[in-house]
Amino acid sequence: MLDNLTQRLSRVIKTLRGEARLTEDNIQDALREVRVALLEADVALSVVRDFIAKVKEKALGQDVVGSLTPGQALVGVVQRELTALMGGEAAGLNLAVTPPAVILMAGLQGSGKTTTSGKLAKWLIERERRKPLLVSCDVYRPAAIEQLKTVAAQAGATFFPSEASAKPLDIALAALQYARTHYHDVLIVDTAGRLAVDEAMMREIAELHGALHPAETLFVVDSMQGQDAVNVARAFGQTLPLTGVVLTKLDGDARGGAALSVRQVTGCPIKFTGVGEKLDGLELFHPDRMASRILGMGDVLSLVEEAHKAIDVDQARKLADKVRKGKGFDLEDFKQQVAQMRKMGGMSAMLDKLPAQLAQPAQSSQVDERQIGRLEGIINSMTHGERSRPEIIKASRKRRIAAGAGVTVQEVNRLLNQFEQMQKMMKQMQNGGLAKLMRGFKGMMPGMR
């Protein structure tokens, strides 16, 4: 989403080579490039002005020490100011209240409130060991209540039923009473949205806030709205005492200025970011990590956290023991590795968190997520014997496997070639040839052409 901003800021580094200090003259052009990059990314003009002024103030006269170039020194200042602009440090949920802690979800229609409510319930169950209750107070949008019911079931959370004929306040108070008597420690209230900010919606949500006394009032905003997202955030912030912001659709192709503007405009920390439609696509927002990603430095910490969450440790240990004992790496093992990569959001999600210099060669190779799915389909079309002994797969078997997976024989051959290369790498790892392994790994990720 912020690729254009990343590319422009990386060019800033190249403009300041050979200078000994950062002076007003040599950073003028660089800051102009930063200003244009931020404005093109749809960051609010007032936010850009303040940001550029702070960067200039901090950067002027800064000595370039050690092995740093002036460009790197300026990027260091920009990174620190970007981090401060987005809140400084991660701000989790504050649920230290007498149960049930109420979380009120606010935002426009289509911003992703209902899906985010489900994602948040799943996050609370898995990360915080909580017992959330979900309720919909959206009696206006057709099937809104049914949608939340479905999402709650997928998240493994309890859903409090409501009727479209009831009043939102009555529904909310009944859900609160149910949460108290059935030992739910969190109540997530999904409210109604409109296509634009209007008086009736604001009055209704203010009434809900006054009756429920929520521990958290989260404003859900669509990252793809650009400048309009900032205006909506300001309107909600004037009506409700917001405690945090959730940025949805952060994986979209919009310019993404909302991520940099909304914190400054509302004064509320960005607490979560949402990516994709799947219920595990909710991440705690870390300003420092987002600043690193914007500047092309990647977000390796988040990648490691995703790996810890997605990878089956026992399965990985068994595979390591198997390889160490020389029993070989078969197609069943290959399939498990592909499945675990898909759990981490696929190749694109992983590349997005890598530093630009590592991710760029892979991204230029055109990662095709659908091809990764086809790999699994081809392996699923094989017999157990064929998976454990791929060398027996000759022409007639290849035709049968291709027909079963709905692919061509050439794609089966491609999979077998990729697997053969992976097998060689595993043998190198077994023999301790780490340098050879790293060289062999180049261009070997499944799904890359």
C-alpha positions in Angstrom: 0.0 0.0 0.0 2.8 2.4 0.9 5.2 1.2 -1.9 5.3 4.6 -3.7 6.1 6.4 -0.5 8.8 3.8 0.2 10.4 4.2 -3.2 10.4 8.0 -3.0 12.0 8.1 0.4 14.6 5.6 -0.6 15.7 8.1 -3.3 16.3 10.7 -0.6 19.3 8.6 0.6 21.0 8.8 -2.8 20.7 12.6 -3.0 23.0 13.3 -0.1 26.1 11.3 -0.8 29.5 12.8 -0.1 28.4 15.4 2.4 30.0 15.7 5.9 27.0 17.4 7.7 23.3 17.9 7.2 22.9 21.6 6.4 19.9 23.6 5.3 21.2 23.7 1.7 21.8 20.0 1.3 18.6 18.8 2.9 16.3 21.3 1.2 15.8 19.1 -1.9 15.6 15.9 0.2 12.8 17.4 2.4 11.0 18.6 -0.7 11.0 15.0 -2.0 9.7 13.8 1.4 7.0 16.5 1.3 5.8 15.5 -2.2 5.9 11.8 -1.2 3.7 12.4 1.8 1.2 14.5 -0.1 1.0 12.0 -2.9 0.3 9.3 -0.2 -2.8 11.3 0.8 -1.4 12.5 4.1 -3.3 15.6 5.4 -1.6 18.9 4.5 -1.5 20.2 8.1 0.2 16.9 9.2 2.8 17.1 6.4 3.7 20.7 7.4 4.2 19.9 11.0 6.2 16.7 10.1 8.5 18.5 7.7 9.2 21.3 10.2 10.1 18.8 13.0 12.3 16.7 10.7 14.1 19.9 9.5 14.6 21.1 13.1 16.0 17.8 14.3 18.2 17.2 11.2 19.9 20.6 10.8 23.5 20.6 12.0 23.4 16.9 12.8 26.9 15.5 12.4 27.3 12.4 10.2 29.2 10.0 12.5 30.9 6.7 11.9 30.0 4.9 8.7 26.7 6.7 8.2 26.1 8.8 5.1 24.1 12.0 5.3 21.2 10.3 3.6 21.2 7.5 6.2 21.4 10.1 9.0 18.4 12.0 7.5 16.4 8.7 7.2 17.2 8.0 10.8 15.6 11.4 11.7 12.6 10.7 9.4 12.1 7.3 10.9 12.1 8.6 14.5 9.6 11.4 13.5 7.4 8.9 11.6 7.3 6.7 14.6 6.3 9.7 16.8 3.7 10.8 14.3 2.0 7.4 14.4 2.0 7.3 18.2 5.5 6.4 19.4 4.8 3.0 20.8 2.2 0.2 20.6 -1.0 0.8 22.6 -2.9 -2.4 23.4 -6.4 -2.6 24.7 -7.1 -1.4 28.2 -9.5 -4.0 29.7 -8.6 -3.5 33.3 -12.2 -2.9 34.5 -14.8 -4.8 36.3 -16.1 -7.5 33.8 -17.5 -7.4 31.3 -15.3 -4.8 29.6 -17.3 -3.2 26.8 -15.7 -2.5 23.5 -17.8 -0.1 21.3 -17.1 -0.3 17.6 -17.8 2.9 15.7 -17.3 3.9 12.0 -19.0 4.4 8.7 -20.8 1.7 6.7 -18.4 -0.4 4.7 -15.4 0.5 6.8 -15.2 -3.2 8.1 -16.7 -2.9 11.6 -18.5 -6.2 11.6 -15.5 -8.2 10.2 -13.2 -6.4 12.6 -15.5 -7.3 15.5 -15.1 -10.9 14.6 -11.3 -10.5 14.2 -11.1 -8.8 17.5 -13.1 -11.6 19.2 -10.7 -14.2 17.7 -7.7 -12.1 18.8 -9.0 -11.9 22.4 -9.7 -15.6 22.5 -6.3 -16.7 21.2 -4.0 -14.0 22.5 -5.6 -12.8 25.7 -7.5 -16.0 26.8 -10.7 -14.0 27.1 -14.3 -15.0 26.7 -16.0 -12.4 24.4 -19.6 -11.9 23.6 -20.6 -10.3 20.3 -23.8 -8.3 19.7 -25.1 -6.4 16.7 -26.9 -3.1 17.3 -27.2 -2.5 13.5 -30.9 -2.8 12.9 -30.8 -0.8 9.7 -28.5 -2.7 7.3 -30.1 -5.8 5.8 -28.5 -9.0 7.2 -26.1 -7.1 9.4 -27.2 -9.2 12.4 -26.9 -12.5 10.5 -23.4 -11.4 9.2 -22.1 -10.9 12.8 -23.7 -14.2 13.8 -21.7 -16.0 11.1 -18.5 -14.1 11.9 -18.9 -14.9 15.6 -19.3 -18.7 14.9 -16.1 -18.6 12.7 -14.2 -16.8 15.4 -15.4 -19.3 18.1 -17.1 -16.6 20.1 -20.6 -16.4 21.6 -23.2 -14.4 19.8 -26.1 -12.6 21.5 -29.2 -12.7 19.2 -31.1 -9.5 18.4 -34.0 -8.5 16.3 -34.1 -5.8 13.6 -37.4 -4.6 15.2 -35.8 -3.8 18.6 -34.1 -0.5 19.6 -30.3 -0.5 19.5 -30.1 0.7 23.2 -32.4 -2.1 24.4 -30.3 -4.7 22.5 -27.1 -3.4 24.0 -28.4 -3.3 27.6 -29.8 -6.8 27.3 -26.5 -8.1 25.9 -24.6 -6.4 28.8 -26.9 -8.1 31.3 -26.4 -11.5 29.6 -22.6 -11.0 29.6 -22.7 -10.4 33.4 -24.8 -13.4 34.2 -23.0 -15.8 31.8 -19.4 -14.8 32.9 -18.3 -13.2 29.6 -15.4 -10.9 30.4 -15.6 -8.8 27.2 -18.7 -7.5 25.3 -18.0 -6.3 21.7 -20.8 -4.1 20.5 -21.1 -3.7 16.7 -22.9 -0.4 15.9 -24.7 0.9 12.8 -22.9 2.9 10.2 -24.0 5.2 7.5 -22.6 6.1 4.1 -21.7 9.5 5.5 -21.6 11.2 8.9 -25.1 12.3 10.0 -26.8 13.6 13.1 -29.0 10.6 13.7 -26.1 8.1 13.7 -24.0 10.3 16.0 -26.9 10.8 18.4 -27.5 7.0 18.5 -23.9 6.0 19.1 -23.5 8.8 21.8 -26.6 7.3 23.5 -25.0 3.8 23.4 -21.8 5.2 24.8 -23.5 7.0 27.7 -25.4 3.8 28.7 -22.7 1.2 28.3 -19.6 3.2 29.7 -17.3 1.3 27.4 -13.7 0.5 28.4 -12.7 1.0 24.8 -14.4 3.0 22.0 -12.7 2.0 18.8 -13.0 4.0 15.6 -12.8 1.6 12.6 -11.6 3.5 9.5 -11.0 2.3 5.9 -7.3 2.9 4.9 -8.4 3.3 1.3 -10.5 6.4 2.0 -7.6 8.8 1.9 -8.2 12.4 3.0 -11.9 11.6 3.6 -10.9 9.2 6.4 -9.3 12.1 8.2 -12.5 14.2 8.0 -14.6 11.3 9.3 -12.2 10.6 12.1 -12.4 14.2 13.1 -16.2 14.1 13.2 -16.3 11.0 15.3 -13.7 12.3 17.6 -15.8 15.4 18.3 -18.8 13.3 19.2 -17.3 10.4 21.1 -14.4 10.1 23.5 -12.5 7.7 21.2 -9.8 5.5 22.9 -8.3 4.0 19.8 -8.3 3.5 16.0 -8.4 0.3 13.9 -7.1 0.8 10.3 -8.7 -1.8 7.9 -7.8 -2.8 4.4 -4.2 -2.0 5.0 -3.3 -4.5 2.3 -5.2 -2.5 -0.3 -3.6 -0.6 -3.2 -4.6 2.9 -2.0 -2.0 5.5 -1.1 -2.4 4.9 2.7 -2.0 8.4 4.0 -4.7 7.6 6.6 -2.2 5.6 8.5 0.0 8.7 9.0 -2.8 11.3 9.4 -5.5 9.7 11.7 -3.4 9.6 14.8 -2.5 13.3 14.6 -6.1 14.3 13.8 -7.9 12.3 16.5 -5.2 12.3 19.2 -6.0 8.6 19.6 -3.5 5.8 19.2 -3.9 3.3 16.3 -4.3 0.1 18.1 -4.9 -2.5 15.4 -4.5 -2.9 11.6 -6.7 -5.2 9.6 -5.5 -7.1 6.4 -7.7 -9.3 4.2 -11.1 -10.9 5.0 -9.8 -13.9 7.0 -10.4 -13.6 10.8 -6.8 -14.0 11.7 -5.9 -10.9 9.7 -5.7 -8.5 12.7 -2.4 -7.2 13.9 -1.4 -5.1 16.9 -0.1 -1.8 15.5 3.5 -1.0 16.2 4.4 2.6 15.0 8.2 1.9 15.0 7.7 -1.2 12.8 5.4 0.6 10.4 7.9 3.4 10.1 10.6 0.8 9.2 8.3 -0.7 6.6 7.5 2.7 5.1 11.3 3.4 4.8 12.0 0.0 3.2 13.6 -1.5 6.3 11.0 -4.3 6.6 9.3 -5.6 9.7 11.2 -8.7 10.6 9.9 -8.7 14.2 6.3 -9.1 13.0 7.4 -11.8 10.5 9.0 -13.7 13.4 5.8 -13.3 15.5 3.7 -14.6 12.6 6.1 -17.6 12.2 5.8 -18.5 15.9 2.0 -18.3 15.6 1.7 -20.3 12.4 4.4 -22.9 12.6 3.7 -26.2 14.3 6.8 -26.7 16.5 6.4 -30.4 17.0 6.0 -30.9 13.2 9.1 -28.8 12.6 11.1 -30.7 15.1 10.1 -34.1 13.5 11.1 -32.8 10.1 14.5 -31.6 11.5 15.1 -35.0 13.1 14.1 -36.8 9.9 16.5 -34.8 7.8 19.3 -35.1 10.4 18.9 -38.9 10.4 19.2 -39.0 6.6 15.7 -40.3 6.0 15.1 -37.8 3.3 12.7 -35.0 2.5 9.6 -36.2 0.7 6.6 -34.6 -1.0 4.4 -34.8 2.1 7.0 -32.7 4.0 7.1 -30.3 1.0 3.3 -30.0 1.2 3.5 -29.2 5.0 6.0 -26.4 4.4 3.8 -24.8 1.7 0.7 -25.1 4.0 2.6 -23.3 6.9 3.7 -20.6 4.5 0.0 -20.1 3.5 -0.9 -19.8 7.3 1.5 -16.9 7.5 -0.5 -15.0 4.9 1.2 -16.3 1.8 4.3 -15.2 0.0 3.1 -11.6 -0.6 2.5 -11.0 3.1 5.9 -12.4 4.0 7.7 -10.3 1.3 5.9 -7.2 2.5 7.6 -7.5 5.9 11.1 -8.1 4.5 13.6 -5.2 4.0 13.3 -3.7 0.5 16.7 -4.9 -0.7 15.7 -8.5 0.1 12.1 -8.4 -1.0 12.6 -6.5 -4.3 14.2 -9.3 -6.3 11.5 -11.7 -5.1 8.7 -9.3 -5.8 10.1 -8.6 -9.3 9.7 -12.4 -9.9 5.9 -12.1 -9.7 4.7 -14.1 -6.8 1.6 -16.0 -7.8 -0.4 -17.0 -4.7 -2.7 -19.2 -6.8 0.2 -21.3 -8.0 1.0 -22.1 -4.4 -2.6 -23.4 -4.0 -2.1 -25.5 -7.2 1.1 -27.0 -5.7 -1.1 -28.4 -2.8 -3.7 -29.6 -5.3 -1.1 -31.5 -7.3 0.4 -33.2 -4.2 -3.1 -34.1 -2.9 -3.7 -35.9 -6.2 -0.8 -38.3 -5.6 -1.0 -41.6 -3.7 0.8 -42.0 -0.4 3.5 -44.1 -2.2 4.1 -41.4 -4.8 4.5 -38.7 -2.1 7.1 -40.8 -0.2 8.9 -42.0 -3.3 8.6 -39.3 -6.1 11.1 -41.2 -8.3 8.3 -43.7 -9.3 6.3 -40.9 -10.9 6.7 -41.5 -14.6 4.7 -40.4 -17.7 1.4 -42.3 -17.0 1.3 -41.3 -13.3 2.0 -37.7 -14.3 -1.0 -37.7 -16.6 -3.2 -39.2 -13.9 -2.0 -36.7 -11.3 -2.5 -33.8 -13.7 -6.1 -34.9 -14.5 -6.9 -35.3 -10.8 -5.6 -31.8 -9.9 -7.0 -30.1 -13.0 -3.6 -28.9 -14.3 -1.3 -29.7 -17.2 1.5 -32.3 -17.1 4.0 -29.4 -17.5 2.9 -28.1 -14.1 3.4 -31.5 -12.5 6.9 -31.5 -14.0 7.5 -28.0 -12.6 6.5 -29.1 -9.1 8.7 -32.2 -9.3 11.7 -30.0 -10.4 11.1 -27.6 -7.6 10.9 -30.5 -5.1 14.1 -32.0 -6.5 15.9 -28.7 -5.9 14.4 -28.5 -2.4 15.6 -32.0 -1.7 19.2 -31.1 -2.7 19.1 -28.1 -0.4 18.0 -30.4 2.5 20.9 -32.7 1.8 23.3 -29.6 1.9 21.8 -28.6 5.2 22.3 -32.2 6.5 26.0 -32.0 5.4 26.4 -28.6 7.1 26.8 -26.7 3.9 25.0 -23.6 5.0 26.6 -21.2 2.5 25.7 -23.6 -0.4 22.2 -23.8 1.1 21.7 -20.1 1.1 23.0 -19.8 -2.5 20.7 -22.6 -3.6 17.7 -21.0 -1.9 17.8 -18.0 -4.3 14.7 -18.2 -6.5 13.5 -21.4 -4.9 10.3 -20.2 -3.1 7.2 -22.0 -4.5 4.9 -19.8 -6.4 7.6 -17.7 -8.0 8.2 -17.5 -11.7 
